[in-house]
Amino acid sequence: MHTVPPTLCPEHMMSDPFDGLEEWAKQAERRAKRADRHRRLRLLFRFRRPRPGLRLRRPRAVAWVAGIVIAVFLLAATVQAYLPGASSAGSSSAYPTQAVPSGVSATTSASAAPTDAFEGTPAATYPKGEAGITLPPATAVTGFTAAQVDAALQQVRKALVAGRLDQKMLVGHDPSTFLALLAPNSAKDVKTWFDGASFSSLATWIDPAVHLDPDEEVRVSGRVTFASAVVDGIQTLQVTTNFAWVYAFTGDTRNPLAVAHDQIRWDFPATGRLRAGDKGMWIGDTDGYRAWVDCAAARKGLLAPTRPATAPTPNPSDTEDPNAYLQADHALDIIDDCGPPTPSPTTMA
């Protein structure tokens, strides 16, 4: 009886050797991308701007003490907690999280189907664009009616879109739409932030040397909270937003993604005796970081993914999953890998 050698199979007994090859190749590519992300240190760029020192004026009295200062990129006193069992797409390890501000809150509730650019990261199921901005139901708070709260929330939503999603800002580097949403006297001062890199705590400018993936929208996840507080004797509606904005890029980069994670307090002082130029929305404290970025671009206030030439050497002592920096609840108190930004002429004066 003739037997078949163990290393060979008759044709009629052998399956097509190319069956499943395409799917295997796709899976191998995904594994390689995930492994590459974990082999690299994340490049992090820290930004923080204390409550801007804009002096809010009203007739016969100075009521609001706030002033623009040089943006400092150092560790902030952010409350941290650890989630021992935290897990999400692409990240199952614990990471430092931030405290939720008191007030009425809403977190991102929508989701999206994963696509290749975001696969293996927490952003894989984040909603696309504006769908990721979920507003809490407007209710009356001390000094403000439900209608006033709703108007403020809608104004904040417009500012988030103008700062982080609008092509006019992202690619055109034109902040006019954003500035028009602020109180006139606030806009006058915030406009100077765009003379340097300080604006990165509020808005995104894409580095002209790179290009956003035209097939992918920005993935967005975060939280909106509002509360009433007395600030320097003025009843103020404070809306605090905290969002992770994840951008996908084209081109030959080690990582096609970059994230801007910000927390911004938008202040709406009661308009009682305020001058016309002081009425409206003001920028309060801002905080945040950028991750998976090119440091040279970040220092100029521009956003670009990590480039091969600037990819860092992995640090064995760094055990945090790089994917964790895409989480909207990640602590903002991180170590800056990139160094300080380029100051604006105004802040240098």
C-alpha positions in Angstrom: 0.0 0.0 0.0 1.3 3.3 -1.0 1.5 5.9 1.7 1.7 9.6 1.4 4.9 11.2 2.8 4.1 13.2 5.9 5.3 16.4 4.3 3.0 16.1 1.3 -0.7 15.8 0.7 -2.5 14.7 -2.4 -4.1 17.6 -4.3 -7.6 16.4 -3.6 -6.9 16.2 0.1 -5.1 19.6 0.3 -6.9 22.9 0.9 -6.0 25.9 -1.1 -2.8 27.3 0.5 -3.9 30.9 -0.2 -7.2 30.5 1.5 -7.4 33.1 4.3 -4.1 34.7 3.3 -5.6 38.2 2.8 -7.3 38.1 6.2 -4.1 36.8 7.8 -2.2 39.7 6.2 -4.7 42.2 7.5 -4.5 40.8 11.0 -0.7 40.8 10.9 -0.6 44.4 9.9 -3.0 45.3 12.7 -0.8 43.5 15.2 2.3 45.2 13.9 0.7 48.7 14.3 -0.4 47.9 17.8 3.1 46.6 18.7 4.7 49.7 17.2 2.6 51.9 19.4 3.6 50.0 22.5 7.3 49.9 21.6 7.5 53.7 21.4 7.4 56.2 24.1 4.5 58.6 23.7 5.6 62.1 22.7 3.7 64.4 25.0 3.3 68.1 24.9 1.8 69.8 28.0 -0.1 73.0 28.0 -1.7 74.9 30.9 -3.0 78.4 31.1 -4.2 79.7 34.5 -7.3 81.8 34.6 -6.5 84.5 32.1 -5.9 87.8 33.7 -8.5 89.7 31.7 -9.8 92.5 33.7 -13.5 92.6 33.3 -14.9 96.2 33.6 -18.2 97.5 34.7 -19.2 101.1 35.4 -17.8 102.7 38.6 -16.2 99.4 39.7 -13.6 96.9 38.8 -15.2 93.5 39.4 -13.4 90.7 37.6 -9.7 90.0 38.2 -8.4 87.6 35.7 -5.2 88.7 33.4 -3.3 86.9 30.5 -0.1 85.3 31.6 2.6 83.4 29.8 1.4 79.9 29.2 3.5 77.6 31.4 4.0 74.0 30.5 4.6 72.4 33.8 2.9 70.0 36.1 -0.5 71.2 37.4 -2.0 70.3 40.7 -4.6 68.0 39.2 -6.4 65.4 41.4 -5.5 61.9 40.3 -7.2 58.6 40.9 -6.5 55.2 39.5 -9.1 52.9 38.0 -7.9 49.4 38.8 -10.1 47.7 36.3 -10.4 50.4 33.6 -10.5 48.9 30.1 -11.5 50.0 26.6 -10.6 49.2 23.0 -6.9 49.0 22.7 -6.1 49.6 26.4 -6.8 47.4 29.3 -4.2 48.7 31.8 -4.9 51.2 34.6 -4.0 54.9 34.1 -4.3 58.0 36.2 -7.7 59.8 35.8 -9.0 63.2 36.8 -11.7 64.3 39.2 -15.1 65.3 37.8 -16.0 68.9 38.6 -19.2 69.5 40.6 -22.3 70.5 38.7 -24.6 69.1 36.1 -22.7 66.9 33.6 -23.1 64.9 30.5 -20.5 62.7 28.8 -20.2 61.6 25.2 -23.0 59.1 24.5 -22.8 58.3 20.8 -20.4 55.8 19.2 -19.0 54.9 15.8 -17.9 51.8 14.0 -14.1 51.2 14.1 -12.1 52.0 11.1 -8.5 51.1 10.2 -6.9 54.4 11.2 -8.2 54.2 14.8 -8.3 50.4 15.2 -6.7 49.1 18.3 -7.1 52.4 20.2 -9.8 53.8 22.5 -10.8 56.2 19.7 -11.9 53.3 17.5 -15.5 53.7 18.8 -15.5 57.4 19.6 -18.2 59.4 17.8 -17.2 61.4 14.7 -17.0 65.2 14.9 -19.8 67.1 16.5 -21.6 63.9 17.4 -19.1 63.5 20.2 -20.2 66.7 22.0 -23.1 65.7 24.3 -24.6 68.6 26.2 -26.3 68.1 29.6 -29.9 69.2 29.9 -30.2 72.9 30.7 -31.6 73.6 34.2 -31.9 76.8 36.2 -29.0 77.5 38.6 -28.4 80.3 41.0 -28.5 83.6 39.0 -29.4 82.0 35.7 -32.6 80.7 34.1 -32.8 77.4 32.2 -33.0 79.4 29.0 -29.8 81.3 29.8 -28.0 78.1 30.7 -29.1 76.5 27.4 -27.9 79.5 25.4 -24.5 79.3 27.2 -24.2 75.6 26.5 -25.0 76.2 22.8 -22.4 79.0 22.7 -19.8 76.7 24.2 -20.6 73.9 21.7 -20.1 76.4 18.8 -16.7 77.4 20.3 -15.6 73.7 20.6 -16.5 73.1 16.9 -14.9 76.3 15.8 -11.7 75.6 17.7 -11.2 71.9 17.2 -13.2 70.7 14.2 -13.8 73.6 11.7 -11.5 73.4 8.6 -11.2 77.2 8.7 -9.3 76.8 12.0 -7.6 73.5 11.4 -6.2 74.1 8.0 -6.8 77.8 7.3 -5.4 78.9 10.7 -8.1 81.5 10.9 -9.5 82.1 14.4 -12.1 84.7 13.4 -15.1 82.5 13.9 -13.9 81.3 17.3 -13.1 84.9 18.5 -16.5 86.2 17.3 -18.1 83.9 19.9 -16.4 85.6 22.8 -17.2 88.8 24.7 -15.6 91.6 22.7 -13.1 92.5 25.4 -12.2 88.8 25.9 -11.8 88.3 22.1 -9.4 91.3 22.0 -7.0 89.6 24.4 -7.5 86.0 23.3 -6.6 87.1 19.8 -3.0 87.7 21.0 -2.7 84.0 22.0 -2.7 83.2 18.3 0.5 85.3 17.8 2.5 82.5 19.4 1.7 78.9 20.5 -0.5 79.7 23.5 -3.7 79.1 21.5 -3.1 75.4 21.5 -5.1 75.1 24.7 -8.2 76.3 22.9 -7.8 75.4 19.2 -6.0 73.1 16.7 -3.8 74.2 13.8 -2.6 71.4 11.6 1.0 71.6 10.6 1.1 72.5 6.9 3.7 69.8 6.4 1.2 67.0 7.0 -2.4 66.3 5.9 -5.5 65.1 7.6 -6.9 61.8 6.3 -9.8 63.0 4.1 -11.6 59.7 4.7 -11.6 60.1 8.5 -13.4 62.6 10.7 -11.9 63.7 14.0 -13.0 61.3 16.8 -14.3 63.0 19.9 -15.1 62.0 23.4 -15.5 63.9 26.6 -17.7 65.7 29.2 -19.5 69.0 29.6 -20.4 70.3 33.1 -22.1 73.5 34.3 -22.5 75.1 37.6 -23.0 78.6 39.1 -20.3 80.3 41.2 -19.5 83.7 42.6 -16.3 84.9 41.1 -14.8 88.1 42.5 -18.3 89.2 43.6 -20.0 88.4 40.3 -22.5 85.5 39.9 -21.0 83.5 37.1 -22.2 80.5 35.1 -19.2 78.3 34.5 -19.2 75.6 31.8 -16.3 73.2 32.0 -15.5 71.0 29.0 -13.0 68.2 28.9 -12.5 66.5 25.6 -10.1 64.2 23.7 -9.8 65.1 20.0 -8.2 62.4 18.0 -7.0 63.3 14.5 -6.0 60.8 11.7 -3.3 61.8 9.1 -2.1 60.5 5.8 1.5 60.1 4.8 4.6 58.1 5.8 4.4 58.4 9.6 5.0 55.8 12.3 1.7 56.7 13.8 -1.1 58.3 11.7 -2.8 59.7 14.8 -2.4 62.6 17.2 -4.5 63.7 20.1 -5.3 67.1 21.7 -6.8 66.6 25.2 -8.1 69.8 26.8 -10.1 71.1 29.7 -11.5 74.6 29.4 -13.7 76.6 31.7 -16.0 79.0 29.8 -17.3 81.8 32.1 -20.6 83.7 31.6 -20.7 86.5 34.2 -24.2 87.9 35.1 -24.6 90.9 32.9 -26.2 93.2 35.5 -24.0 96.3 35.4 -21.3 95.1 32.9 -20.2 97.2 30.0 -21.3 96.1 26.6 -17.8 94.9 25.7 -17.7 92.7 28.8 -21.0 90.9 28.2 -20.7 87.3 26.8 -18.4 84.4 27.0 -15.0 84.5 28.6 -12.2 82.0 28.8 -11.4 80.8 32.3 -8.7 78.2 33.2 -7.4 76.0 30.5 -5.4 72.8 30.9 -4.4 69.8 28.8 -1.8 68.0 26.7 -1.1 66.7 23.2 0.1 63.1 22.7 1.6 61.1 19.8 2.8 64.3 18.3 5.8 65.8 16.6 7.6 68.0 19.2 9.0 70.5 16.7 5.5 71.2 15.4 4.0 71.2 18.9 6.4 73.9 20.1 5.0 76.2 17.4 1.4 75.4 18.4 0.9 73.1 15.4 -0.4 69.5 15.4 1.4 66.7 13.5 1.8 63.0 14.3 5.1 61.6 15.5 7.6 61.6 12.6 10.1 58.7 12.0 13.1 61.0 12.5 11.8 62.2 15.8 10.4 59.0 17.2 11.8 58.5 20.7 13.8 55.6 22.0 11.5 53.4 24.2 12.1 53.9 28.0 11.9 50.6 29.8 10.7 52.4 33.0 7.7 53.8 31.2 5.0 51.2 31.7 1.8 53.2 30.9 0.0 52.1 27.7 0.4 54.9 25.1 -3.3 54.3 24.2 -4.3 55.6 27.6 -3.5 59.1 26.6 -6.4 59.0 24.1 -8.8 58.5 27.0 -10.9 61.5 27.8 -10.7 60.9 31.5 -6.9 60.6 31.6 -5.3 62.9 34.2 -4.0 66.1 32.7 -1.0 66.2 35.1 1.6 64.5 32.9 5.3 64.9 32.2 6.1 67.1 29.1 8.4 65.2 26.7 8.6 68.1 24.3 9.6 71.2 26.2 8.0 74.7 26.3 6.2 76.3 23.4 7.3 79.2 21.4 6.0 82.3 23.3 4.0 84.9 21.5 5.4 88.5 21.2 2.8 89.6 23.6 3.8 87.2 26.4 7.5 88.0 25.8 6.9 91.7 26.4 
